[in-house]
Amino acid sequence: MKLSHLSIPALACVLALAACQHGAPRNPMATWVPSPNHDLRRPQLVVIHYTEQESVARSLATLRTRNAGGRVSAHYLIGRDGRIYQLVSDQYRAWHAGAGSWGTIHELNSASIGIELDNNGREPFPEAQIEALLRLLEDLAARHRLPKSAVIGHSDLAPGRKIDPGPLFPWKRLFDAGFGIWPDPDAPPPPDGFDPMLALRLIGYAIDDPEAAIRSYRMRFRGDNGRVLDAQDLWILHALTRRGGAP
């Protein structure tokens, strides 16, 4: 039905209904006296995942329906060819992080943007995919005023439960482009009495399960699945804490 055929009262009714549909929810118990002093959800972190599936099409289907553990989503998915897909608006919570913490943040879905990379966890990440990720990170950091250091992996926030984006993910490449954290090669050795578990906590890791925290740290900074800390790890942890802890 064309709007030109509507009477003025009918047109007013249609416009009022449209406004109600697109407006923010209001509590019927209260008198609506709107204030301009508010804004939308502002993310504090970016969390990087891999899909552990075999194609973009399969991942898009999963992220729009459910997986074995229930419904799941992410804000973005990046294909191996570098194509970027958005599934959830930045201002909404996507269900990508699950239980975990990073520093003082304990409800990661509410505080983060989730980026899935089309990767099965066993292969290197293609150059086109990483270049697209860097472009997206630049955009997110600029639009949301995010600290560029506030980029973590799923394994960082959920030690012992998640391993993505895995030991093959090029964290040093991201740091060279300005994102995440990495040890300063000129950092001095740690002092006597240096506590590596305290350093892990200061960086952002939960240390309730020390072995799981060490494994998550080593996947990111050593590229392996080691479960114990050696002298190189003590130097890395000291260098990282000198740069500052979790955002």
C-alpha positions as CSV (number, residue, x, y, z in Angstrom):
1,M,0.0,0.0,0.0
2,K,1.5,3.3,-1.1
3,L,1.8,6.1,1.5
4,S,0.1,8.5,-0.8
5,H,-3.1,6.5,-0.5
6,L,-3.2,6.8,3.3
7,S,-5.3,9.3,5.2
8,I,-3.4,11.7,7.5
9,P,-4.5,9.9,10.7
10,A,-3.5,6.5,9.2
11,L,-0.2,7.9,8.1
12,A,0.5,9.3,11.6
13,C,-0.3,5.9,13.1
14,V,2.1,4.1,10.7
15,L,4.9,6.6,11.6
16,A,4.3,6.2,15.3
17,L,4.5,2.4,15.0
18,A,7.7,2.6,13.1
19,A,9.2,4.9,15.7
20,C,8.3,2.4,18.4
21,Q,9.8,-0.5,16.5
22,H,13.2,1.2,16.1
23,G,13.4,3.0,19.4
24,A,15.1,1.8,22.6
25,P,12.9,-0.3,25.0
26,R,11.1,1.7,27.6
27,N,9.8,0.6,31.0
28,P,6.0,1.1,31.0
29,M,6.1,1.6,34.7
30,A,8.0,4.9,34.3
31,T,7.4,8.2,32.7
32,W,9.8,8.6,29.8
33,V,12.0,11.8,30.3
34,P,14.9,11.2,28.0
35,S,18.4,12.4,28.8
36,P,21.1,12.9,26.1
37,N,23.8,11.9,28.6
38,H,24.5,8.3,27.5
39,D,26.2,6.3,24.8
40,L,26.4,2.8,23.4
41,R,28.4,-0.1,24.7
42,R,32.1,0.6,24.3
43,P,34.3,-2.5,24.0
44,Q,37.6,-2.7,25.9
45,L,39.2,-5.6,24.2
46,V,39.4,-7.5,20.9
47,V,39.5,-11.3,21.2
48,I,40.9,-13.4,18.3
49,H,39.7,-16.9,17.6
50,Y,40.1,-19.6,15.0
51,T,37.0,-21.4,13.7
52,E,38.4,-25.0,13.8
53,Q,36.2,-25.7,10.8
54,E,37.0,-26.4,7.1
55,S,35.4,-23.5,5.3
56,V,33.9,-20.0,5.6
57,A,30.5,-21.3,4.6
58,R,30.5,-23.8,7.4
59,S,31.7,-21.2,9.9
60,L,29.0,-18.7,8.8
61,A,26.4,-21.4,9.3
62,T,27.7,-22.3,12.7
63,L,28.0,-18.6,13.8
64,R,24.4,-18.0,12.8
65,T,22.9,-21.1,14.4
66,R,24.7,-23.2,17.0
67,N,27.5,-25.6,17.6
68,A,27.7,-28.7,19.8
69,G,27.8,-26.6,22.9
70,G,24.9,-24.3,22.0
71,R,24.4,-21.0,20.2
72,V,27.6,-19.1,19.3
73,S,28.4,-16.0,17.4
74,A,31.2,-13.4,16.8
75,H,31.2,-9.9,15.5
76,Y,33.5,-10.7,12.5
77,L,34.7,-13.6,10.5
78,I,37.8,-13.3,8.2
79,G,38.2,-15.8,5.4
80,R,41.5,-17.2,4.2
81,D,41.3,-14.9,1.2
82,G,41.0,-11.8,3.4
83,R,37.3,-11.2,3.0
84,I,35.7,-9.8,6.1
85,Y,32.2,-10.7,7.2
86,Q,30.3,-9.0,10.0
87,L,27.7,-11.0,11.9
88,V,26.9,-8.8,14.9
89,S,27.0,-5.1,15.4
90,D,30.0,-3.8,17.4
91,Q,27.5,-2.2,19.9
92,Y,25.9,-5.6,20.8
93,R,27.2,-8.6,22.7
94,A,28.2,-11.5,20.6
95,W,28.5,-14.9,22.2
96,H,32.1,-15.7,21.5
97,A,34.2,-15.6,24.6
98,G,32.4,-17.7,27.2
99,A,33.6,-18.1,30.7
100,G,37.0,-16.6,31.6
101,S,38.7,-13.4,32.5
102,W,41.5,-11.0,31.5
103,G,42.9,-8.8,34.2
104,T,39.9,-7.3,36.1
105,I,37.4,-8.0,33.3
106,H,35.3,-11.1,34.0
107,E,32.4,-10.8,31.6
108,L,34.2,-10.8,28.3
109,N,31.3,-11.0,26.0
110,S,30.1,-7.7,27.3
111,A,33.5,-6.0,27.1
112,S,35.0,-7.3,23.8
113,I,34.7,-7.6,20.1
114,G,35.2,-11.2,18.8
115,I,37.0,-11.9,15.5
116,E,37.0,-15.4,14.1
117,L,39.6,-16.5,11.6
118,D,38.8,-19.3,9.1
119,N,41.5,-21.7,10.2
120,N,41.4,-25.3,11.4
121,G,44.1,-24.8,14.0
122,R,46.7,-26.9,12.1
123,E,47.7,-24.7,9.3
124,P,49.5,-21.3,9.1
125,F,47.4,-18.2,8.7
126,P,47.5,-16.9,5.1
127,E,49.0,-13.5,4.4
128,A,45.8,-12.1,3.0
129,Q,43.9,-13.1,6.1
130,I,46.4,-11.4,8.5
131,E,46.5,-8.2,6.3
132,A,42.7,-8.1,6.5
133,L,42.9,-8.6,10.3
134,L,45.3,-5.7,10.7
135,R,43.0,-3.4,8.6
136,L,40.1,-4.4,10.8
137,L,42.0,-3.8,14.0
138,E,43.1,-0.4,12.8
139,D,39.4,0.4,12.1
140,L,38.2,-0.9,15.5
141,A,40.9,0.9,17.4
142,A,40.1,4.2,15.7
143,R,36.3,4.0,15.9
144,H,36.1,2.7,19.5
145,R,39.2,4.4,20.9
146,L,40.6,1.0,21.9
147,P,44.1,0.8,23.2
148,K,46.1,-1.1,20.5
149,S,47.6,-3.3,23.2
150,A,44.1,-4.6,24.1
151,V,44.2,-7.5,21.6
152,I,44.2,-11.0,23.1
153,G,43.5,-14.6,22.1
154,H,40.7,-16.8,23.3
155,S,43.2,-19.0,25.0
156,D,44.5,-16.0,27.0
157,L,41.1,-15.4,28.7
158,A,40.3,-19.1,29.2
159,P,43.5,-21.0,30.1
160,G,42.9,-24.7,30.1
161,R,39.6,-24.4,28.3
162,K,40.5,-22.9,24.9
163,I,43.6,-23.0,22.8
164,D,42.7,-20.7,19.8
165,P,44.1,-18.9,18.0
166,G,46.9,-21.5,18.7
167,P,50.7,-21.6,18.6
168,L,50.8,-20.9,14.9
169,F,49.2,-17.4,15.2
170,P,51.7,-14.6,14.3
171,W,51.5,-12.5,17.5
172,K,54.9,-10.9,16.7
173,R,53.6,-9.8,13.3
174,L,50.6,-8.1,15.0
175,F,52.9,-6.4,17.5
176,D,55.1,-5.1,14.7
177,A,52.0,-3.5,13.2
178,G,51.2,-1.9,16.6
179,F,48.8,-4.4,18.2
180,G,49.0,-6.6,21.3
181,I,52.0,-6.9,23.5
182,W,55.5,-8.4,23.0
183,P,58.7,-8.3,25.0
184,D,61.2,-5.5,24.5
185,P,64.3,-7.2,23.1
186,D,66.5,-4.7,25.1
187,A,64.8,-5.5,28.4
188,P,67.3,-6.4,31.2
189,P,67.2,-9.8,33.0
190,P,64.7,-10.2,35.8
191,P,65.9,-9.3,39.3
192,D,66.5,-11.8,42.1
193,G,63.3,-13.0,43.6
194,F,61.3,-12.3,40.4
195,D,57.9,-14.0,40.7
196,P,56.8,-15.4,37.3
197,M,53.2,-16.3,38.5
198,L,52.7,-12.8,39.8
199,A,53.9,-11.5,36.4
200,L,51.4,-13.7,34.6
201,R,48.6,-12.2,36.7
202,L,49.8,-8.7,36.1
203,I,49.8,-9.3,32.4
204,G,46.2,-10.4,32.6
205,Y,46.2,-14.2,33.0
206,A,44.1,-16.0,35.6
207,I,46.4,-18.1,37.6
208,D,43.9,-20.3,39.5
209,D,45.3,-23.2,37.5
210,P,49.1,-22.4,37.2
211,E,49.8,-25.1,34.6
212,A,47.0,-23.9,32.3
213,A,48.1,-20.3,32.6
214,I,51.7,-21.2,31.7
215,R,50.5,-23.2,28.7
216,S,48.3,-20.3,27.4
217,Y,51.2,-17.9,27.9
218,R,53.7,-20.2,26.1
219,M,51.3,-20.7,23.1
220,R,51.3,-17.0,22.6
221,F,54.9,-16.0,23.4
222,R,56.8,-19.2,22.7
223,G,54.7,-20.8,20.0
224,D,54.5,-24.2,21.8
225,N,52.4,-26.1,24.3
226,G,55.0,-26.1,27.1
227,R,53.8,-26.4,30.7
228,V,56.8,-25.3,32.6
229,L,58.7,-22.0,32.7
230,D,62.4,-21.8,31.8
231,A,65.0,-18.9,32.1
232,Q,63.8,-17.5,28.7
233,D,60.3,-17.3,30.0
234,L,61.4,-15.4,33.1
235,W,63.1,-12.8,30.9
236,I,60.0,-12.6,28.7
237,L,57.6,-12.2,31.6
238,H,59.8,-9.6,33.2
239,A,60.0,-7.7,29.9
240,L,56.2,-7.8,29.5
241,T,55.5,-6.5,33.0
242,R,57.9,-3.6,32.4
243,R,55.5,-2.5,29.5
244,G,52.5,-2.6,31.8
245,G,49.8,-5.0,32.6
246,A,46.3,-5.8,31.2
247,P,44.2,-2.9,29.9
